[in-house]
Amino acid sequence: MSRKIIVLDTTLRDGEQVPGAKLNVQQKVEFAQQLKRLQVDIIEAGFPASSAGDFQAVQEIARSVGDTVSITALARAVKSDIDAVYNSIKLAQNPLIHIVLGTSDIHVDKKFNRSKDAVLEMGVEAVKYAKTLLPHVQYSTEDASRSEFEYLWKTIEAVVKAGATMINVPDTVGYAVPDEFGEMIRKLNERLKNLDDSVILSVHCHNDLGLATANTLAAVKNGADKVEVTINGLGERAGNTSLEEVIMALKVRENSFQCHTNIKTTELLRTSRLLTYLTGLDVQVNKAITGDNAFAHSSGIHQDGLLKDKQVYEIMSPEEVGAESMELILTARSGRHAFKNAVEKLGFDTSDAAEFEVLFDKFLTLADGKKEVYDHDVFYLVTNHRTLDVKDSHLYELDSFQVITNNQSPTATVSLKKGSETFVGSAVGDGPIDALYTVIKNLVGQDVHLKDYKINSLSRGKEAIGRVNIRIEYQGNIYSGRAMDTDIIKASALAFLNGINAALLDTAAQESPTPERSYS
């Protein structure tokens, strides 16, 4: 009998902890809506106690997708954190409080500087309090893979008796190897089932040794009923377990694992691309499942075999993960119906008639300029419309620009708007982009340092849309900016401004008063 595996996506919490991957509220909601289309079971939407901005984002996600997807957020084992989680997710139909506390000797001794019994009691009291707020509570034993087993079990036993309904066992620093981790999960599962067979056993693995997916699958093989994963394997340091790798491994090798998930695999590639667009963090070309070369074959021997039968060199089809065998080609004459079909085929909602008309007008403008519009262009158009058309009087907008380049004194002149104010200036630089960024820095008056600049073509042809990703350092933090346009100089300016605006929004959120929390 096939066992159902619960999928918790933590891209918006653990994944977003990557330097430069921070998203604003609207971007987080956009991504959460795609996770809903992907049919994940639980979305871990953030760490609401960390800032007013994160609290607001979790709350908006609970409002927008919490009708069908369970929503959770992270809390340390303290009342104020638990209250922040409760108040941010309570509007969801199936909210879940997630509490984390370390169990390894190094965490107990160095991080908490308390006795093991004292730390265990912290966890028990936290679970008891959380249970007064919501019926579903997950408890994560941080750094479980480096914990002394009997103390780990003692902690799990205590928090289950206190009311925890899910136990999550993290390999927090990617230390585990599959056989050891699988055996640990087997022993924990056996004891947990004897203690309370209604409690769900979960795992959360990191990829420091490149073993996150292998460890997660070993855990599933040994009884874990839930996996915590991220799209593209995004996460701190070397990242987290990749959702798409685990899902497709369980699907392709279902006879071996005897497990299944609710994930709609045809949404995998779209979800990966949306995350890449929102964060500006590219996927390596040879990345399993979602890399550009994941289904590419250049070897003559491979091509010959594929022409005879695809199964010679393919264990899954591109269509299974949402890769199209034929690209969409639209023109200004395609009309609303064809454009709507193209947008819906990419996984986006078109039910808002007014918004669709605005989007269609933008499509006509793009089609007039590009002549032929491909699926990448449509994807750009929709995501750009939904995530970047945000007006805020505290943010900078590009009003106009002019760049003159030569081998002596490349010069840029820029006009920016901020609310009702207009700022105009000029600067020279080592090249056109340097001149452009210098004048923008001067106009906004912020000490911003460019850390990384990347440009690539998003679509084909001489009118191809150029995508610019930048990373800046501001007040010791790293922020990403990204923009796309057929004019790569304009895209460069917009990307830089988007990075600056992201930094300003983050600073404003940190300076805002923390959300009101009750101790009911």
C-alpha positions as CSV (number, residue, x, y, z in Angstrom):
1,M,0.0,0.0,0.0
2,S,1.4,3.4,-1.0
3,R,2.1,5.8,1.9
4,K,1.2,9.5,1.7
5,I,4.2,11.8,2.3
6,I,3.3,15.3,3.6
7,V,5.3,18.0,1.9
8,L,6.2,21.2,3.8
9,D,7.8,23.9,1.7
10,T,10.1,26.2,3.7
11,T,11.4,28.3,0.8
12,L,9.8,31.4,2.2
13,R,11.4,30.9,5.6
14,D,14.6,28.8,5.5
15,G,15.2,29.5,1.8
16,E,14.8,33.2,2.2
17,Q,17.6,33.3,4.7
18,V,20.1,33.2,1.8
19,P,21.9,36.6,1.6
20,G,20.3,38.6,-1.2
21,A,17.2,36.3,-1.5
22,K,15.0,38.6,0.6
23,L,11.5,39.1,-1.0
24,N,9.0,41.9,-0.3
25,V,5.4,41.1,0.8
26,Q,3.9,41.1,-2.7
27,Q,6.6,38.8,-4.0
28,K,6.1,36.4,-1.1
29,V,2.4,36.3,-1.7
30,E,3.0,35.7,-5.5
31,F,5.3,32.8,-4.7
32,A,2.9,31.4,-2.1
33,Q,0.2,31.3,-4.7
34,Q,2.4,29.3,-7.0
35,L,3.1,26.9,-4.1
36,K,-0.6,26.5,-3.8
37,R,-0.8,25.6,-7.5
38,L,2.1,23.1,-6.9
39,Q,-0.2,21.6,-4.2
40,V,2.2,21.5,-1.3
41,D,0.6,20.5,1.9
42,I,2.1,23.1,4.2
43,I,3.8,26.4,3.6
44,E,6.2,27.7,6.2
45,A,5.7,31.4,5.5
46,G,8.4,33.0,7.6
47,F,9.7,34.0,11.0
48,P,7.2,36.6,12.1
49,A,8.9,37.6,15.4
50,S,12.0,38.7,13.4
51,S,10.4,41.9,12.0
52,A,7.1,43.7,11.4
53,G,7.7,43.1,7.6
54,D,8.0,39.4,8.1
55,F,4.9,39.4,10.3
56,Q,2.9,41.2,7.7
57,A,4.1,38.8,4.9
58,V,3.1,35.7,6.9
59,Q,-0.3,37.3,7.6
60,E,-0.9,38.1,4.0
61,I,0.1,34.6,2.9
62,A,-2.3,33.1,5.5
63,R,-5.1,35.4,4.1
64,S,-4.4,34.7,0.4
65,V,-3.7,30.9,0.3
66,G,-4.6,29.7,3.8
67,D,-8.0,28.5,2.6
68,T,-6.6,25.3,1.1
69,V,-3.0,25.1,2.2
70,S,-1.9,24.7,5.8
71,I,0.2,27.7,6.9
72,T,2.9,27.6,9.6
73,A,5.7,29.9,10.7
74,L,8.8,29.5,12.9
75,A,9.0,30.4,16.6
76,R,11.8,30.0,19.2
77,A,10.7,28.4,22.5
78,V,9.6,31.7,23.9
79,K,6.1,33.1,24.4
80,S,6.6,36.3,22.3
81,D,7.7,34.3,19.3
82,I,4.8,31.9,19.7
83,D,2.3,34.7,20.0
84,A,3.8,36.3,16.8
85,V,3.3,33.0,14.9
86,Y,-0.3,32.6,16.2
87,N,-1.4,36.2,15.4
88,S,0.1,36.0,11.9
89,I,-1.3,32.6,10.9
90,K,-4.6,32.4,12.8
91,L,-6.7,33.4,9.7
92,A,-5.7,30.3,7.9
93,Q,-8.1,27.4,8.0
94,N,-5.5,24.9,9.2
95,P,-2.7,26.8,11.0
96,L,0.3,25.1,12.6
97,I,2.7,26.6,15.2
98,H,6.3,25.5,14.6
99,I,8.7,25.6,17.6
100,V,12.4,25.0,17.3
101,L,14.9,24.3,20.1
102,G,18.4,22.6,20.0
103,T,19.1,19.2,21.4
104,S,22.8,18.6,20.6
105,D,25.4,19.1,23.3
106,I,27.0,22.0,21.4
107,H,23.7,23.8,21.1
108,V,22.8,23.2,24.8
109,D,26.2,24.2,26.1
110,K,27.3,26.9,23.7
111,K,24.1,28.4,22.4
112,F,21.9,28.3,25.5
113,N,24.5,27.8,28.3
114,R,22.0,25.8,30.3
115,S,21.6,22.2,31.5
116,K,20.0,19.6,29.4
117,D,17.1,19.3,31.7
118,A,16.5,23.1,31.7
119,V,16.5,23.2,27.9
120,L,14.1,20.3,27.7
121,E,11.8,22.1,30.2
122,M,11.9,25.2,28.0
123,G,10.6,23.1,25.1
124,V,7.9,21.4,27.1
125,E,6.6,24.8,28.4
126,A,6.7,26.2,24.9
127,V,4.6,23.4,23.5
128,K,2.1,23.6,26.4
129,Y,1.6,27.3,25.8
130,A,1.3,26.8,22.0
131,K,-1.4,24.2,22.6
132,T,-3.5,26.8,24.4
133,L,-3.6,28.7,21.1
134,L,-3.9,26.1,18.4
135,P,-4.4,22.3,18.2
136,H,-1.5,21.6,15.8
137,V,2.0,22.2,17.1
138,Q,5.3,21.0,15.4
139,Y,8.4,20.7,17.5
140,S,11.8,20.7,15.8
141,T,14.8,19.2,17.6
142,E,17.5,21.5,16.1
143,D,20.8,19.8,15.3
144,A,19.3,16.4,15.9
145,S,21.8,14.5,13.8
146,R,24.6,15.6,16.2
147,S,22.6,14.9,19.3
148,E,23.0,12.2,21.9
149,F,20.3,9.7,20.9
150,E,18.7,9.0,24.3
151,Y,18.5,12.7,25.2
152,L,17.0,13.4,21.8
153,W,14.4,10.7,22.5
154,K,13.8,12.0,26.0
155,T,13.0,15.5,24.5
156,I,10.7,14.0,21.9
157,E,8.9,11.9,24.4
158,A,8.4,14.9,26.7
159,V,7.1,17.4,24.1
160,V,4.7,14.7,22.7
161,K,3.3,14.2,26.1
162,A,3.0,18.0,26.3
163,G,0.9,18.1,23.2
164,A,3.1,18.2,20.1
165,T,1.4,16.7,17.1
166,M,4.4,16.7,14.7
167,I,8.1,16.0,15.5
168,N,10.6,17.3,13.1
169,V,14.2,15.9,13.1
170,P,16.6,18.3,11.4
171,D,20.0,17.7,10.0
172,T,20.7,21.3,10.7
173,V,24.3,21.5,9.6
174,G,24.3,18.8,6.9
175,Y,26.4,16.4,9.1
176,A,24.4,13.2,8.5
177,V,25.0,10.4,6.1
178,P,22.2,8.3,4.7
179,D,22.7,5.0,6.5
180,E,23.2,6.6,9.9
181,F,20.3,9.1,9.5
182,G,18.0,6.4,8.2
183,E,18.8,4.2,11.1
184,M,18.2,7.1,13.6
185,I,14.8,7.8,12.0
186,R,13.9,4.1,12.1
187,K,14.6,3.9,15.8
188,L,12.7,7.2,16.5
189,N,9.8,6.1,14.4
190,E,9.5,2.8,16.2
191,R,9.5,4.5,19.6
192,L,7.2,7.2,18.5
193,K,4.6,4.8,17.1
194,N,4.6,3.0,20.4
195,L,4.2,6.3,22.3
196,D,1.5,7.9,20.1
197,D,0.9,6.7,16.6
198,S,-1.0,9.8,15.6
199,V,2.1,12.0,15.9
200,I,3.8,12.7,12.5
201,L,7.5,12.2,12.1
202,S,9.2,14.7,9.9
203,V,12.8,15.5,8.6
204,H,14.5,18.7,7.5
205,C,18.0,18.2,5.9
206,H,20.7,20.6,4.8
207,N,23.1,20.0,2.0
208,D,26.5,20.9,3.4
209,L,28.0,17.5,2.2
210,G,25.7,17.3,-0.8
211,L,23.6,14.6,0.9
212,A,20.4,16.4,1.7
213,T,18.2,14.6,-0.8
214,A,19.8,11.3,-0.1
215,N,19.3,11.7,3.7
216,T,15.7,12.8,3.2
217,L,15.0,9.7,1.0
218,A,16.7,7.5,3.6
219,A,14.4,8.9,6.3
220,V,11.3,8.3,4.1
221,K,12.4,4.7,3.6
222,N,12.7,4.3,7.4
223,G,9.3,5.7,8.3
224,A,9.3,9.5,8.1
225,D,5.9,10.7,7.0
226,K,6.8,14.3,6.2
227,V,9.6,16.1,4.4
228,E,10.7,19.8,4.7
229,V,12.1,21.0,1.5
230,T,12.7,24.1,-0.6
231,I,12.4,24.9,-4.3
232,N,15.7,24.8,-6.1
233,G,17.3,23.6,-2.8
234,L,17.5,27.2,-1.7
235,G,18.7,27.7,1.8
236,E,21.5,28.8,4.1
237,R,25.1,27.8,3.2
238,A,24.9,24.9,0.7
239,G,21.1,24.9,0.9
240,N,18.2,22.6,1.9
241,T,16.8,19.5,0.4
242,S,15.5,20.2,-3.0
243,L,11.7,19.7,-3.3
244,E,11.8,18.8,-7.0
245,E,14.5,16.1,-6.4
246,V,12.7,14.4,-3.6
247,I,9.3,14.5,-5.3
248,M,10.5,13.1,-8.6
249,A,12.6,10.4,-6.8
250,L,9.5,9.2,-5.0
251,K,7.5,9.3,-8.2
252,V,10.0,7.6,-10.6
253,R,11.0,5.0,-7.9
254,E,7.6,4.5,-6.4
255,N,8.0,0.8,-6.5
256,S,11.0,1.1,-4.2
257,F,9.7,3.7,-1.8
258,Q,6.0,2.7,-1.8
259,C,5.1,6.4,-1.2
260,H,3.4,9.2,-3.0
261,T,2.7,12.9,-2.6
262,N,0.0,15.4,-3.7
263,I,2.5,17.5,-5.6
264,K,1.4,18.5,-9.1
265,T,4.7,17.8,-10.8
266,T,3.8,19.7,-14.0
267,E,4.2,22.9,-11.9
268,L,7.7,22.1,-10.8
269,L,9.6,24.0,-13.6
270,R,7.3,27.0,-13.4
271,T,7.8,27.2,-9.6
272,S,11.6,26.9,-10.0
273,R,11.6,29.7,-12.7
274,L,9.4,32.0,-10.6
275,L,11.7,31.7,-7.6
276,T,14.8,32.3,-9.8
277,Y,13.1,35.4,-11.2
278,L,12.0,36.7,-7.8
279,T,15.4,36.1,-6.0
280,G,17.8,36.6,-8.9
281,L,19.6,33.4,-7.9
282,D,20.1,31.2,-10.9
283,V,19.8,27.4,-11.0
284,Q,23.0,25.6,-12.2
285,V,22.5,24.3,-15.7
286,N,23.1,20.7,-14.7
287,K,20.7,20.9,-11.7
288,A,18.6,17.8,-11.5
289,I,15.0,18.2,-12.6
290,T,14.9,22.0,-13.2
291,G,18.3,22.8,-14.7
292,D,18.5,24.0,-18.3
293,N,20.4,20.8,-19.2
294,A,18.3,18.4,-17.1
295,F,16.7,17.0,-20.3
296,A,19.3,18.1,-22.9
297,H,21.3,15.5,-24.8
298,S,24.3,16.5,-26.9
299,S,26.1,13.1,-27.2
300,G,25.6,11.5,-30.6
301,I,25.2,8.1,-29.0
302,H,22.5,9.5,-26.7
303,Q,20.7,11.3,-29.5
304,D,20.6,8.1,-31.6
305,G,19.2,6.2,-28.7
306,L,16.5,8.8,-28.0
307,L,15.4,8.9,-31.6
308,K,14.8,5.1,-31.4
309,D,13.1,5.2,-28.0
310,K,13.1,8.0,-25.4
311,Q,13.3,5.5,-22.6
312,V,16.9,4.6,-23.7
313,Y,18.2,7.7,-21.9
314,E,15.2,9.3,-20.1
315,I,13.7,8.0,-16.9
316,M,11.1,10.7,-16.9
317,S,9.7,13.0,-19.6
318,P,10.3,16.8,-19.6
319,E,6.5,17.2,-19.7
320,E,6.2,15.5,-16.3
321,V,7.9,18.4,-14.6
322,G,6.3,21.1,-16.7
323,A,8.8,21.6,-19.5
324,E,7.1,22.3,-22.8
325,S,8.1,20.4,-25.9
326,M,6.9,23.3,-28.1
327,E,7.3,27.0,-27.3
328,L,4.4,29.4,-27.4
329,I,4.7,32.0,-30.2
330,L,2.4,35.0,-30.1
331,T,2.1,38.2,-32.1
332,A,0.2,41.5,-31.7
333,R,-2.5,39.8,-33.9
334,S,-3.0,36.8,-31.6
335,G,-5.8,38.4,-29.6
336,R,-7.1,38.1,-26.1
337,H,-8.1,34.5,-26.2
338,A,-4.7,33.3,-27.4
339,F,-2.9,35.5,-24.9
340,K,-5.2,34.3,-22.1
341,N,-4.5,30.7,-23.0
342,A,-0.8,31.3,-23.0
343,V,-0.9,33.0,-19.5
344,E,-3.0,30.2,-18.0
345,K,-0.8,27.5,-19.6
346,L,2.1,29.0,-17.6
347,G,0.1,28.6,-14.4
348,F,-1.1,32.1,-13.8
349,D,-4.7,33.1,-12.8
350,T,-6.6,35.3,-15.2
351,S,-9.9,35.6,-13.4
352,D,-9.5,39.3,-12.6
353,A,-10.9,40.8,-15.7
354,A,-9.6,44.4,-15.0
355,E,-6.1,43.1,-14.3
356,F,-6.1,41.0,-17.4
357,E,-7.0,44.0,-19.6
358,V,-4.0,45.9,-18.1
359,L,-1.8,42.9,-18.8
360,F,-3.1,42.5,-22.3
361,D,-2.3,46.1,-23.1
362,K,1.2,45.5,-21.9
363,F,1.4,42.4,-24.1
364,L,0.4,44.4,-27.1
365,T,3.1,47.0,-26.4
366,L,5.7,44.2,-26.0
367,A,4.5,42.4,-29.1
368,D,4.7,45.6,-31.2
369,G,8.4,45.9,-30.1
370,K,9.4,42.3,-30.3
371,K,7.1,41.1,-33.2
372,E,7.2,37.5,-31.9
373,V,6.5,36.8,-28.2
374,Y,7.6,33.4,-26.6
375,D,6.7,31.7,-23.4
376,H,9.7,33.2,-21.6
377,D,8.4,36.6,-22.6
378,V,4.9,35.9,-21.4
379,F,6.4,34.7,-18.1
380,Y,8.4,37.9,-17.8
381,L,5.4,40.0,-18.6
382,V,3.1,38.5,-15.9
383,T,5.7,38.3,-13.1
384,N,7.0,41.8,-13.9
385,H,3.5,43.1,-13.8
386,R,2.6,41.4,-10.5
387,T,5.8,41.9,-8.5
388,L,7.4,45.2,-9.7
389,D,4.4,47.5,-10.4
390,V,4.4,48.6,-6.8
391,K,4.0,52.3,-6.1
392,D,5.2,53.7,-2.8
393,S,5.9,57.4,-2.1
394,H,9.1,56.4,-0.2
395,L,10.6,54.5,-3.1
396,Y,12.6,55.7,-6.1
397,E,11.3,55.5,-9.7
398,L,13.3,55.8,-12.9
399,D,11.9,58.9,-14.7
400,S,14.3,59.1,-17.6
401,F,18.0,58.5,-18.4
402,Q,20.6,59.1,-21.1
403,V,23.9,57.3,-21.4
404,I,26.8,58.4,-23.7
405,T,29.6,55.9,-24.0
406,N,33.1,56.3,-25.5
407,N,36.7,55.4,-24.7
408,Q,37.4,58.6,-22.7
409,S,34.5,59.7,-20.5
410,P,31.4,57.6,-20.5
411,T,28.6,59.7,-19.0
412,A,25.1,59.1,-17.6
413,T,22.3,61.5,-16.9
414,V,19.4,60.3,-14.8
415,S,16.1,61.7,-13.5
416,L,14.5,59.9,-10.6
417,K,11.2,60.5,-8.9
418,K,10.4,59.9,-5.2
419,G,6.8,60.8,-4.5
420,S,6.3,64.4,-5.7
421,E,10.1,65.1,-5.8
422,T,12.3,64.8,-8.8
423,F,16.1,64.3,-8.7
424,V,18.4,64.9,-11.7
425,G,22.1,64.4,-12.0
426,S,25.0,63.3,-14.2
427,A,28.2,61.4,-13.6
428,V,31.1,59.8,-15.5
429,G,32.4,56.3,-14.9
430,D,34.7,53.6,-16.2
431,G,32.0,52.5,-18.6
432,P,28.3,53.1,-19.2
433,I,27.0,51.0,-16.4
434,D,29.5,52.4,-13.9
435,A,28.5,55.9,-14.9
436,L,24.8,55.0,-14.6
437,Y,25.2,53.5,-11.1
438,T,27.4,56.3,-9.9
439,V,24.8,58.9,-10.7
440,I,22.0,56.9,-9.2
441,K,24.0,56.4,-6.0
442,N,24.7,60.2,-5.9
443,L,21.0,61.0,-6.4
444,V,19.7,58.6,-3.7
445,G,22.4,59.6,-1.2
446,Q,22.9,56.1,0.0
447,D,26.2,54.3,0.7
448,V,25.6,51.4,-1.6
449,H,28.3,48.9,-2.8
450,L,27.7,46.8,-5.9
451,K,28.7,43.2,-5.1
452,D,27.6,41.4,-8.3
453,Y,26.3,42.3,-11.7
454,K,24.9,39.7,-14.1
455,I,23.1,40.1,-17.5
456,N,21.7,37.4,-19.7
457,S,19.1,36.9,-22.4
458,L,15.7,35.7,-21.3
459,S,14.4,35.0,-24.8
460,R,15.6,34.7,-28.3
461,G,16.3,37.1,-31.2
462,K,17.8,40.5,-31.5
463,E,14.8,42.0,-29.7
464,A,15.4,39.5,-26.8
465,I,14.5,40.6,-23.3
466,G,17.7,41.1,-21.3
467,R,17.5,40.1,-17.6
468,V,19.8,42.0,-15.2
469,N,20.5,40.7,-11.7
470,I,22.5,42.7,-9.2
471,R,23.5,42.3,-5.6
472,I,24.3,45.3,-3.4
473,E,25.6,45.7,0.1
474,Y,23.8,48.3,2.3
475,Q,24.5,48.7,6.0
476,G,26.2,45.4,6.1
477,N,23.3,43.5,4.5
478,I,23.1,42.0,1.0
479,Y,20.1,42.8,-1.2
480,S,19.2,41.7,-4.7
481,G,17.7,43.7,-7.5
482,R,16.5,42.4,-10.8
483,A,14.8,43.8,-13.9
484,M,14.1,42.9,-17.5
485,D,13.7,44.9,-20.6
486,T,14.6,44.8,-24.3
487,D,16.9,47.8,-23.4
488,I,19.6,46.3,-21.3
489,I,20.8,49.8,-20.1
490,K,17.3,50.5,-18.8
491,A,17.1,47.0,-17.2
492,S,20.5,47.7,-15.5
493,A,19.2,51.0,-14.1
494,L,15.9,49.4,-12.9
495,A,17.7,46.5,-11.3
496,F,20.0,48.8,-9.3
497,L,17.0,50.9,-8.2
498,N,15.1,47.8,-7.2
499,G,18.0,46.7,-5.1
500,I,18.1,50.1,-3.4
501,N,14.4,50.2,-2.9
502,A,14.5,46.7,-1.3
503,A,17.1,47.9,1.1
504,L,15.1,51.0,2.0
505,L,11.9,48.9,2.5
506,D,13.8,46.5,4.8
507,T,15.2,49.4,6.8
508,A,11.7,50.9,7.2
509,A,10.3,47.6,8.3
510,Q,13.0,47.2,10.9
511,E,12.3,50.7,12.2
512,S,8.5,50.1,12.4
513,P,7.1,49.1,15.8
514,T,6.8,45.4,16.3
515,P,3.2,44.0,15.8
516,E,1.0,43.9,18.8
517,R,1.1,40.6,20.5
518,S,-1.2,39.1,23.2
519,Y,-0.4,36.5,25.9
520,S,-3.9,35.0,25.9
